[in-house]
């Protein structure tokens, strides 16, 4: 849960690097919370909570994704590849699961603390 809260604390930080752990724990908690809110929305019949939650985490999700791409030494514009149907999502998934570049890159020092 601390990784999820860390991303929310850095909700508009688009510079620097994010470890795989930070990105994927945020994604995991996002999915769990979204499912819980979908169940609540289905029970109540209102359908408001899921939409509000999506709006709240939209900017933090983009920010952590950009930082994750920075960790792999890629520009944040690579997020736009997800706009290509099916292929874009697969390519983005592959980029997100890759290990970060060891040592420093143009986006900052390695968040793992490893030295190249």
N, C-alpha and C positions, 0 to 999 in steps of 0.2 A: 504494500500500500504506500510505502514511502516514495517509491519511484513515481507513482501516479501523482502524489501530492507535489513532488519536486517539479514535474512537468507543469502542473498548474501554477506553481510559484513563478516559473519562468514562462508565463503564458504568452508573452510577446517578444521573446528573445529569439531572433532569427540568426544570430551569429554564434559561432562556437561549434562544438561537436557534441553529439549524444551517442552514448554506447548502445549496443544492441539491447542490453538489459533494460535500459531506461525506456527505449522505444517500445519493446515488446511487452513489458509489464504495463505500460500505459495502454497499449492496444488491448491487452487481456482485461484490465479493469473496465475499459470502455465498453467492451462487449458484454461483460457481466452486468454492468449497470444498465446498459441499453436493453438487455433481455428482461431484467427486473422491471424496468419502467414500461416496457411493452406489455408485460403481464398485468401491471397495475392499470395501464390504459385500457386493456381489453376488459378487465373486470369492471372498471368504472364506466367505460363507454365514452369517455371524453376525448381521449387521444391527444392531450395537451403536453403531458410530461416528457414524452419522448422527443417531441419537437423542440421544446425548450432546452432540454439537455444537449441536443445536437447543436443548437445555436451557442450554448455556453462553451462547449469544448471544440468548436470549429477552429478558432484561432490557435489554441494550444496544440491541436492535432497537426495543423499545418506547420507550426513552429518546430515541434519535435521531429517532424518528418524532414524538414529542411536541415536541421542539425544532424540528423541521422545520415542524410546524404553527404553533408560536409565531412562526417567521420570517414566515409568511403572515398573522400577527395573528389566529390562531384558537386556541381553547382545545384542550388535549390530549384532551378528551373527544370530539372529532371522530373519534378513532380508532375509537370504538364504531360508527361508521357502516359499518365493514367487516363488521359482523355481519349486515347486510341482504344477502341473497344477490344476487350479480351487480351490482346497482345500487350497493350500498355500496362494492364494490371499485373500480368505475369512478369514483365520486365521489371516493374517497380518492386514487386515482391522479391525477385532475385537480388536487386540492389540493396534492399533493406536487410536481407539475411546475411549479406557478406560481412566479413570481419573488417573493422576499421583499419586504416593505414597506420602502421606503427610509427611512433615518433611524431614530430610536428609536421603539419602540412599548412597550406595557406590559410586554413580556417582556425588554426590554433593548435595547442598541444593535445596529445593523446589523452582522453579522459581515463583510460586504464592506467596511465602512468608508465607505460612501457617505453623503453628507449630503443630506438632503431639501431 
